[in-house]
């Protein structure tokens, strides 16, 4: 993309995710003295970084955790608009308020599918056919979680049991819940919805594959070097203690070697040659050791960033 398009995309994501106020704030580290952005802003920033490359398929694990209800709904609507452009967005989400924003819904138990299909009324009607009718004015995902996945009857057995029958009632409730889930799993395997999905997988209606315009090409080596150099420079200037330490170490080394090889120019012959060789050796060793002591902490801090970017 041209630089102007990249800047417009960044500004659009800042506005869509509500990050305008934190646009010029350093991300920071959770365990550092200067925290930087908040936890919610950090999560939204991580999401924005993934959206910058406009991926064809986007996997998200609870992207709204830690966000308030309004911001979470804004994030889900942004992902929905992204899906409307032809991209696939797959995510797990604990918020029931965003349920109606989904196109398709998958309910699973122990790695097996209980339901897969359209969200909204279709899921409610499916479970109603199998004896789990969602009450009016109730949230469908909350009802599914409480009465199908989380086995609320087990907790009710704990509440109503008395005397020595508590263990028996709980075991009986667990057995009923397990039979209930197995029954729903068998019902899904033989349902018309499951057969329709299998037929679509075997003979997809949408064909064409990946177009050439969808291919992405990496930037040149010099472009990558320029961005990384600018990023490293900003990180260095934002931490004045590191710069001050390097200056102090350099001054100390200069003073130490200057005093050690003082009046070397007054000697002649083999002694003068040995002194000058010593100066060159210690200068080289000092530069190497200084570079190592300043690079190793940076390497440990940047390693996670490198691994994440390398895997994308």
N, C-alpha and C positions, 0 to 999 in steps of 0.2 A: 504494500500500500504506500501511497505517497505520504510525506510527512503531514500535510494538511488533513488528510483523511484520518490518520492516526490520532491527531489532536482532537478532531471532532468526535471520534469514537470514545476517547478518554473522557471528554467533557460530558458526553451523553451518559456514560456509565456512572460518572460522579453524581449527576443529577438524578438518574433513575434509582440509584441505591442510597440516596440521601447522604452522600459523602462530601458535599461542597465545603462544609465547615472544616473538614479534616483534610482538605486537598493539599495543604502545605504543612501538614504535621508529620513528623517522623513516625514510622511504625513503632519503633522501640522494641524492647524485650520485656516479657512478663516479669522476670526476676531482676531487672535493672532498676537503678534508683529513679531514672526518668522513664516513666511508663510509656509515654507516647499515646497512641490511640487507645480507645476502650476495647473491651472484648467483642462487643457487637460490631464495632467499626472494623476490627481486625478480621472478623469472619466475612463481612461484606467486601472487604478489600481482597481477601483470598478468592472470593467468588468473582469479583471484577477481573482479577488477573487471568482466570480461566476463560472468561467471556471475551477478553481482548483478542484472542486468536480465532474467535468465532468457530468453535469446533463443530463437527458434524454430529457427534454423539457426546452428550455430557452426562456423566454420572455424579450424583451429589448425595452425600450421606448427611441427612438432617441439616440442610443449609439454614434453617430458620431457628435452630436452637440458640438460646441466649438473646434473641431479639424480641422486642415488644410486639404486640399484636398488629399494630399498624405497619411497622416496618416489615414484619414477616409477610403480611399480605402483599405489600409492595414488591417484595422480592419474588414471590410466587407469580404475581401478575407479569413481572418482567420476564421470568422464565417461560411463561405461557406465550408471551409475544414472540420470544425467541423460537419456541416450537412452531408457531404459526408461519415462520419463514422457511419451514422445511427441515429443521433440525430435530433430532430426537433428544429429549430431556428425560432422564430416568432418575428418580430420587426417592429416598425414604423421608417421611416427614411425620412428626408427632402432633402437628396442629390440625385439629378437626375443622377450624374455620376456613382453611384453604381447600377443603375437600371438593367444593363445587368448581374450583378452578382447573381441576384435572380432567383430561379427556378419557384416560384409561386408568384402571385401578386393579391392583393385584393384591389379594389377601392370601397369606401363606401361613402354614403351621408345620414346624419341624422340617422346613425345606420343601414342602409339598404345597401345591396350589389348591386353595379352597375356592377361589373365584378369580377369573381374569376376564376383563371386558370393560365396557363403558362404565364410567363412574356416574353418580347421580341416581336417577330412578331405576336404571337397569339393574344395578347391584341390589337395591332394596327389593325389587320384584323377584330377583333370583332367590334370595334367602327366604322371602315370604313363601315361595312355593315349597320350600323344604322345612317349614315349620318355625322360622325365625322372622316374625313380622315386626319390623321396626315401628315402635309407637309413634303416633303423630306428635309433631313438635320436638322429636328427639333427633339428635345428631346421628346419622347413619354410621360413620366410622367409630364413634364412641360406643354405639350399640354393638357393633361387630366385635370390638375389642373386649367389652365387658362381658358379653353373653356367649361369645364363641371362642375367642382366643384366651382371655384371661380367666375364664371359668369362675364367674361370680358365685355360682352355687356352692363352690368349695368354701368361700368365705362366709356364706350364709350358714353353712353347716356348722362352722366354728361358733357362730353367734347363737344359734338356736340349740346347740347340743348342751346337755347337762349330765352330771354324774359320770358314770363310766362309759357312756355310749359315744363320747366325743370322737375317739379314734375310729370307731366303726363307722360313724356317720361321715367322717372326712374321707376314709378309704372308699366308702360307697360313692361319695360325690365325685372323687377322682376317677373311679371306674366309669361312672355315667358320662363324665366329661370326655374321657378318652374314647368311649364308644360313640359319643356324639361327633367328635372330630373325624373319626374313621368313617362314619356314615356320610359326612359331608364330603370327604375326600373321594369316596366311591361314587357319590352322586355327581361330583364334578367330572370325573373321568368318563362317565357315560352321558353327560349332558349335551344338548345340541350346541351350546356355546363352545364347549371344548372341541367338538367335531368340526365346527366352523373354523376355529383357529388352526387346527391341524390341516384342514383342507387349504387354507390360505398359505400356510408354510410350504406345503407340497407344490402348490401352483399359485404363486403370488401374482396378483393382478397388476401390481406396479413393477415395471421393469425398466431397464436402462442402465443400471449400475452406476458407477462413479464417473461423473463427467470430468473432462480435462480441466475445466474452470474451477473445480473443487480442490485441485491439487495445490499444496502450499510449498513454497520454496524458501529455504533459509537465507538469511542475509549474508552478505559477503564477510570474509574474515576481518577486514578493516572496519566494517560497520559494527560488527560485534565487539571488536577491540575498543572502538571509540566509546560505545555505550558502557562497557565494563570499566574502562578507565575513568570515565566520568562518575560512575557509581562509586568506585573505590575512593576517588578523590573527595566526593561529598561525605562519605563515611569517615574519612580521615579528618576532615576539617570540622565535622560535627563532634569529634571527640578530642578536644584540645589537650587532654591529659596525655594521650598517646604521642602527639606531636612534641609536647614539652619533654616527655621522657626520652624520645629519640634525640632531641637537641642536647639534653644534659649528658646522655651517654656519649654522643659524638664529642662534646667538649672535654669530657673526662678522658676519653681515649687520646685525644690530641695532646692534652696536658701531660698524660702519663708517658707517651712515647717521646714527646718533646724533651721532657726532663731526663728520660732514660738515654737518649742519644744526643744529649747536649754536647756542643763543641766537636761534633764529628768532623767538621770541615777542617779542623786544625791538625788532624792526623793524616799521615801519608803512608803509602805502601800497602802491604797486605792487611794491616789493621783497618785502614780506611775502607778497603773493599769489603771486609767482613762486616763492618758497621753498616755500610749502605745496603748490603744484602739482608741484614737483620731488620733494617727499617722497612724494606720492601716486603719481607715475609710477614712481619707483624701487621703491616697495613692491610695486606691481603687477608690474613686470618681475621683481623678485626672486622673488616667489611663483611666477610662471610658469616661470622658469628652474630653480628648485628642484624643482618638480614634474616637469619634463622630465628632469633629471639623475637623479632617483630612480626614474622610471617606465620609462625606456628599457631599463635592464638587466633589470628585472622582465618587461617585454614580451618580450624575447628569450628569457628563461628559460621563460616560460609559453606561448610560442607553440605549441610542440609539443603541450602538453597540450590547448590550445584546439582545435587542428586534429584531434586524435584524438577528443575528445569531440563535436566538431561533426559528424564523419563517422559516428558511431554512431547 
